[in-house]
Amino acid sequence: MKHVIAGTAGHIDHGKSALVRALTGVDPDRLKEEQQRGITIDLGFAHLDLGDVQVGFVDVPGHEKFVKNMLAGVGGIDFVLLVIAADESIMPQTREHFDICRLLGVSAGIVVINKVDLVDPEMLELVVDEVTEAMAGSFLEKAEIIPVSSRTGEGIEQLKRSIHDLALAAPPRPGNRLLRLPIDRAFSIHGFGTVVTGTLTSGEIQKDQEIEFVPGGLTAKVRGLQVHGRMTPRAVAGQRTAVNLQGIDLAQVERGMVVTVPRLFRPTQILDVRLSLLPDAKPLRNLVKVRFHQGTLEVLARVALLGQDTLAPGETAYAQLRLDAPAFCLHDDAFIIRRFSPTITIGGGRVLHPNPSKHKSTDGRTLAALKELDRGGLEAKIPVLIATDAKRAVTVGGLNSLLGLPGAEITRICAELAKAGRIVMIPAPSPILTLPSVVADLQEETLARVAAFHKDNELQRGISKEELRKRFYDDVPLEVFRHCLDRMVEARQIVFLGEAVSLYGREIQLSEEEETLREMIEAAVLEAAYQPPAMAELQASIRADAEAVRRIFFWMLKEKILVKLSDDLIYHRETLEEMKGRIRAAYAPGARFGVADFKDLFGITRKHAIPLLEHFDREKFTRRLGNDRVLV
């Protein structure tokens, strides 16, 4: 069975609730005050089974004071019943509701001329003509216009047949989207606890499933589900759904929150949007405060126009909305804006980037990116979303927090884009996505930096990986840094020398003067044998330029020709190897010897013996056992 949601729209007292009651037998006015006053204040709900189609009705209030409640219901509908009283024709709230439906992207509907029992045929004909003229050029231009009387039942059966046909023709709800259920009501039932209701706009929800409220970050377990008053283990997109929750109090839940999957989505207070102003609205100035409506949420926001100071009536522009409180939005969500005061609908549009950085109104790159996000398919938009990320890279999960696709689907799309060379996909628990241009730029900067380091430090093997990372890769994930360097190694552009990075094929060539200094330093250290002088004393004994001596000295340390045992003690590597040989000759593996034995073996003092023994321990040549050593 197909499930769709129809919404009523129209002026106060034009018979929307009576029409729903005539169609379904259910009075959608659930509040005592509504029944006493004869007007709808909040949302009402009913359903109609038409064989192979089940239609859920959202009855919205028509009074101008309650348009915000109307907006909370109309956001989840598949088509609209625009109700116009035959004795009054088109009225102010008729036009506002009609504008709201257009701005939210409602694409189908039926115009219902109600209360035909109150007018003569000539009056009805005039109303039909006026409606036809008003709907010209809109999504209701070719819609059926059906005269009915909710009181007498005239035309109701014809309307049911038309609703059935329209419901069958309605495009299916997105099956490849994750769970989203904007909350329009929340209440508590004794013995059951907290219940929330709403229209399941995408995905599905199951009994015993863990869910999260966004914004809010609260998690709960689904204790039970109802669809149109019947218990069910599962509800799908397009159904009016009541969710009984375990582990959450009623005071923690409010209209505007969204029930969704846990640990993926993030609330936002900044949105990049395409914004259209209604033709009869006043010009919209930059940074003006408005009321932002999306799903069942209402929040105050400022409109920061991009590239212009004013938006003229009937025009469209790109803008950044800065919200006073967090909201949950995804790419391509529809929204409405209303004036702060008086509260009338002035425009609406589509969310292009749900969680952008704050940027200036003159930012040309942002404008170009938003134009790309405003057209084309998802495959064209994903590289743009990656490029606009502050880190120039994003995880698959981070990207999906903007789109709301099932995990396997977003991974498949990204893998195909990577295979085509349009993005780079780096393995990780949640794969990292970046752009080929970002990788190329980072690699170019890396080569230039390594080359410059070699020029300034001719005797050093290479620049440290950590220095490179901090210099060029500090604002990107660590996986991007590793990927860039690994690909450069594969391309034989660089080599790793321990923790240093060097240009491929580079060799250190000492000049004749430097080679002479190296020989002098090496001879002095070898001659000192087991008891070398302090490092400063050793450097001072070489009669040459002090800076040149220091440079060669530290080059020999990096090349491990000399080995530094402490801040002031240097040995030649050959001397240390010779000492190891003498120890092996004097002691069998596992034999113990003390510091005194070691001093006697080499004729040295404790000053040299202790650093030497600790060095051999670090190299796992010996192992300390109490005050003795054991030859490993």
N, C-alpha and C positions, 0 to 999 in steps of 0.2 A: 504494500500500500504506500502510495506517495503521500508525503506530509508537507503542507504549505501553511504559511501564515498570511492572513489578510488583515489589513488595518482599515478602520474607518477614519474618515477625515471630513471636516466640514464645520460650519458655523454652529454656535450654541443653539439648542432647541430646534435643530433641523431634523431630529429624529434618528440619530445614529444608534443610540442604545435600543430604541424601539425596533429599529430595523434588525439589529442583531438578535433581539428577542424573537422577532417574527421568523427569522431564518433558523434559529437553533432551539427555541423554546426555553432558553436560559436568559435570565435577567443579568446583564453584565455589571449593573450598578450594585456593587457589593457593600458599599458603605451606607450606614443608616442615614447619614446626612444627605447622600446623593438621592436616596429614595424619597426622603422628605421634601427636598428642594426641587426634585425633578430634573436635575442637571448632573452630568458626569464631572466629578472633581478629579479623580485619579483613574488609573487604567482599570478597565474591566476585561474579563476574558470569558470566552465560550468556544464551543467547537461544533462542527457539523460533519457527519459522516455521509459521503456521497459515493458509496460503493468502493471504487478503486482509489478514492482520494479522501483524505481527512484534512479538513480546513480548520485551522485555529484562528479565532477572531480576536484581535486586540482592539477594544473599543476605547478611543481616546477622547479626552475632554475637549469641548469646543470653545469654552469661555476663554477670553484672552488672558485672564489671570492664571489659567492652568495650562498654557501652551507648553511650559517646561515639562509638565507631566505627559503631554502629547508627544513631545520629542523623545521621552524615555521609552515610549512604546513603538513609535513608527520606525525606529532604526532597524528593527529586526524583521520587517515584513517583506513578503515576496510580491504582493500587489496591493493596490489600494481601492477601496470603495469610497469614491468622493460623493458624499451625500449632500444634496441641495434640496431645500424645501421648495415645493412648487409655488407656495404662496408668498415667498420672499425672494427667491432666486439667489444669485451670487451675492454674498455678504463679505465683510472684511476678513473674518476668520476663515472663510472659504478660500479666499485668495492666499492668506498666509499659510494655511495647511497645504494648499496646492504648491506654493513656492518651496516649502520645506521638503515635500516629496520629490520635487524636481532636483533640488540641491543634494539630497541624499542618494540620488541615483535610482529611485524607484522607476521602473521602466514599463510597467503595465498596470492596468486598472479598469474599472467600470465606473461610469458616472451614473449614480442612482438619483433620479428625481423622485423624492419622497412626498408624501401628503397630497397625492394627486386627487384624493377624494375631496379636497378643500377648494379646488379650482375648476373652472370650466375648460373645455378643450382649447378654446382660443388662447387663454392664459397659459396653458401648458405648452402650446406651440411657441409662444413668445419666449418662454423660459428655455425651451430646447434650443431655439435660435441663439439666444444669448450665451448659453453654455457652449454651443458649437463654435461661436466666434471667440470665446475666451480660451478655449482649448487649442485653437489653431497654432500649429508650429510646436506643440508640446508633445510629451509622451502619451497624452490622452487624446491626441488629434483624431485618431481612428478608433478610439475606444467606443464600445457600445454605450448608448444612453438609454437606460431602462426606467420607465415610469413605474412606480409602485406606490402602494399604500400599506404601511405597516399596520394600520388599524383594521382595514377590511381584508387584507391579504391579496389584494389585486397586484399582479405582476411578480409575486414572490416566487412562484414555481419557475417562471421564466428566468428570474435572477439566479436561482439555484443552478439551473442548467448552464447559464453563462459563467457562473463561478466555477462549476465543474470543468468546463472547457478551458477556462483561463488557467486553472490550477494544473491541469495536465500539460499545458503549453509552457508553464513557468520553468525556467532553467533550473536544474538541480542545484542544491546547496553545495558548496565546495566540499567534496569528500576527501580531498588531499590537504586538509588544513587541520590543525590541532584544536582541541576543545576550547571553546569560548562561549560562556553563558553570562551575558551582562545581567546583573541582578536588578529587577524592577520592584520586587517586594521581598520583605524579610519579616518573619513572625515566628512565634513559638507556640507549640502545641503541647499541652500537658501530657507527660508520659512519653513524648517523642523527642522534644527538644527543638532546636533551631531548624527552621525551614526557609529556604530561599527559592524564589521563582524567577523565571525569565525565559526568553526565547533562545533556544540553542542555535546560535548563528553559524557555528562550524564544528566539525568533529563529532565526537560522541562521548557519552558518560555512562559509567557502569556502576552497579552496586558494589560496595566494598573498595572502590577506587580511592586513592589518595588524590586530593585536589589542593590547589592553592588559591588564595584570594589576592588579586592584583588590582590596584595597589593595596598594600597592607602587609603582604608577605606571610599571612597566617595560613597554616595548613590544617586540613581536617579530613575525615574519612566519610565517604558516602554511606549512610546507614540504609537509605531507601530512596526510591524514585517513583514519581507519579507523572503520567502523561494524560492530561484531560481526565483526572480523577481516578485513573486505573493504575494499580501498582504494576511496575515493570522492572526487569533486571537491567534494562538498557534503554537509553534515549539517544536519538540521532538528530543531526542538523535539520532544522525546520519544524521541530516540535516545541510546543509550550511545555516546559518541564518544571516540576517541583522537586527540590532536592532536600532530603532530610539529612542533617549533618551531625556527626559525632565529634566531640572534642572542641567545640567552639560555642561561645555564648552569643545570644542575640545582640547584646550591646556592642559586640565586636564587628558586626556586619551592617552595611548600609547600602542603599541604592547607589549605583555608580561603580561599585566593585565588580570585578569579573571573576567568575569561576573558571579556572584553567588548569593545565598540567603543572605539576610542581617543578621548581628549580630550573626554570628556563627564562621566563620573561622578566623584564625589569620595568618598573614604572618610570615615567619621564615627566619632566616639566618644561621641555623645549621640543617644539615640533617644526619641521620645515614643511610647508604646505603650498598647494596651489589654491588660491582664494578667488572666488567670484562674488561680485557685489550685485545685488538685485537692481534692476533698472529703475525702480522707484525709490531706492534708498538714497540717503544723502551721501556726499563724498566722504570717504573714509580717510582720516588723517593718520599719519605715521605715529606709532606708539599709543594710539587710543586704546582705552580699556573696553573690552567686550565680554559677553557671556558666551563661553565655549560649550557646545553640546556634542557629545560623541557617545554612541550607545545609550546607556541610561545615565551617563554622568553629566553634571553641569558644574563648571568651574570658571572663575574669572580669569581673564588672560589679557595680555597686551599684544597688539599686532605691530610687529616690526616689518614694514614693507621693505623689499629688496630692490634696489635700483630706482626707487621713486619715493616721493614724499606724500603723494595722495593717490588714492584709488578712486576713479570716477564711477558713477552709477553704470551698471551694465558691463563693466570691464573686469578683466581677470589679471591677476598678478601673482608673483611668488612672494611668500612672506615667511617670517619666523614667528610662531606663536609662543609666548613665554607665559606659562600657566602659573597661577598662584598656588596650586596644589597638584600633587602627582596624579597622573592618568595612565591608563594602559591603552596604547594605540599600536597598530601595525601599519606597515606600508599599504597604501591604497584604501585605508579606512575613510569613510565619508564623515563629514562633520557639518555642524551648523554654527553660525555666530549670530548673536542677537545684541542689540544695543544695550549698553549698561543701564541707561534710563532715557526715555521710556523703553520698556522691554519689548521690542518688536524685532522680528527676524529681518536681518539685512543682507545675509549672504551665507556662503558655505563653500565647501570644496573637498579636496582629497589630501590625505597625509602622504607626503612623499618620503620623508625620512623621519622615523619615530623617535630617534634619540641622537640628534646631531650635536655638534659643538656650537657654542654661541659664536656668532660671527657678525661682522659689520654689514650694514645695508649696502655698502659699495663693493662688497667682495665679488669680483667678477667670476672667480673660479667656482664659488658656490652657486651662482646663478646658472653657469654652464652645466654643473652637475645636476641641478634640479630640473633643467630642461631635459636631460637624459633620463632622469627618473620618471618624467612625466610622459614618456612614450616608449614604445617597444615592449618586448617580452621580458620575462624574468631573467633569461640568459644574458640579455644586454644590460640589465640593471645591476646584477650582482657585482661585476667589476667596478661599477660606479660607487656602490655602497662600500666596497672594500677601500677604494681610493679616498673616500671622505672620512674614513676612520682616523682618529688623531694619531694612532700608532702605525698607520700605513699597513696594518695587518690585523686580521681578526680571526678568531676561532670559528669553526663551522657552527658551534652552538651560539656564539655571539651574533653571527650573521642571521641565524634562524630566529633569534629573539626579535628581529625586525620584521620577519616574514611569516612565521608561524606554520611552517611545513612539517610533516612527519620527518623524523630523523633520517630514515633511509632515503626519502625523496630528496632532501636538500643535499645529502652526501652524494647521491647519484648525479645530480645536476652539476655540483662542483667538480666531481671527477671528470665529467664530460668536458667541462670548460677547461680544466687543467690539461686534458689530453689534446684539446684543440689549441693549447698554447695561449689562452686568453687570461688565465690566472695561474698562479703557482700554488700547489697544494702540498704542504709539508707535513709528513707523518708526525702525529702526536696523539695523546689520549682523545682530545678533540682537535682534529687536524687544523693546522694554521693556514690561513689563506692570505696571499698577498699578490701583487701584480708583477709580471715580468719586468716592467719598467723600474719598479722599486728595487728589485734584485740587481738589475743591470747598473743602476745608479750607485747602489751600495758597493758593488764590486769594483766599479770604476774609481770610487773614492778610496777604497781599500788599496788598490794597486798604487794609486798616487801617493798615499800615505806611507806605504811600505818602502817605495822607492825613495821618498824624501828622508825617511828614517835612515836608510842605508847611506845616503849622501852625507847626512849629518853625523853618522856613527859608523864610520868605515870598518872599525874593528869589532863591532858587535854582530852576532850571528843574525839577529832579526828583532823586530818589535814584538813585545809580549802580546799574547792574545787578549789579555784583560785590558791593556791600554787601547787596543784596536776597538774592542767592544764598547768601552766607555766613550771613545772618541766619535764613533759613527753609528753604533748600533744600540745606544742606551735607550732610545725611545721605541725600539721594536722588540718583540718577543725573542727570547734566547734562541729558540728554534730557527728563527730567520737568520741570525748571526751564524749559527753552525751550518745551515744550509748554504749560505753564500760562500763561506770559506771552503766547505767540502767540495762544492762544484768547481771552485777555482783550483783546488788541488787536482781534481780529475782532469781539468783543462790544462794542467801543467803551467799555470800562471804563478802559483806560489807553492811552497813546501812548508811542512811543519818540522821544526827542529826543537823537539820537546815542547815547551810552552811558548816558543818563539815562532814567528811567521817571517819567512824570507822569500824573496823573489826566486822563482825556479831557475836553477842553473847558476846562481850567484855563488862565487867563492871569494873568501877573504884573501887579498893579496897584500902582504906586507912590503913596504918600500925597503930599499937597501938600509936606510937609516933605522927604520923600525925593526928590521931583522937583526941588526947589530945590537940594539937595545934588548931584544928578546934573548939573544945569546948571553949578554952580560947578566941579565936578571936570573936566567936559568942556571948559569954557572955559579952565581953567588948562593943560590938556594941549595943547589946540589952539594956545594963545598961545605955548607953549614951542616948538612946531613941531618942527624937526629936532634940537634939543638939549634935551630935557626934563630937568628936575632928577631927582635920585635919588627913588625911590618914597617913602621915609620923609620926605624933605624936601617932596615934593609933598603928601602927606597932612597934614603939619603946617601947610602954608600955608593950608589951608581952616579958616576959623574956625567950627567947629561941634563937636558931641560927637564925640570921637575914635572911639568904637565905631560910631556911626552912619556916620561917614565911611568907616571900614574896611569896613562891611557893603555900602554902595553901591559902593564901589571894587571889591570882589570880584564883586559882581553884574555890574558893567560888563565885567569880564574874562570872566565866563562867557557874557555876551551878545555877546562879541567886539566891543564898542564900543571897548574898550581892548585892546591886544595887548602881551603880556609877551614881550620879547626876551631878557631875562636876569633874574637874581634882583633886580636893582635898576634895570631899564630898561623903561619903559612908553611906548608910542606910541599915538596915536589912529589908528584904522583909516583915517580920511580922509587923514591925513598920509602914511601908507604908500602909499595909492593915488596920491596926488599925486606922491610921489617916483618911483613906477613910471612915471608919465606923463612926467616930466622925463627919465628915463633913456632911454625909447623915443624921445623927441625928439632926444636927443643922440647915440644910437648905433643903428645898424642891426642887425637880427638877425644874430648870428654875429660881430659886432665885439667886439674885446677892449678892456678898460680895466683899469687898476690901482687900487690903494687910493688912491694920490695923486690920480688923476683923479677918483675918487668924492668924496674930501674937498673938492677944489676946486669940484666941481659944486654941492655943497650948503653949502659954507663950514662944515664941521664938523671935529672932531678925530678922531684915531684911536680914542679912547674910544667914540665913537658909530659910527664908520664900520664897524669890524670886526663888532659885533653885527648891524648893519643888513645887511651883505653876507651874513653867515651865514644870516640870516632869509630873504633873497631866494633863497639857494641851496636852503634847505629847501622853499621854495614852488615850486622849479623855474622861477623867473623868470630866474635867472642860473645859470651853471655855472662852478665853479672850474676853472681851467686853470693849474697852477703857482701863481704869485703873482698872476695876473690873473683877471678874470671875463669870461665870454662871455655876451652877451644871447641867451637861448634864443629 
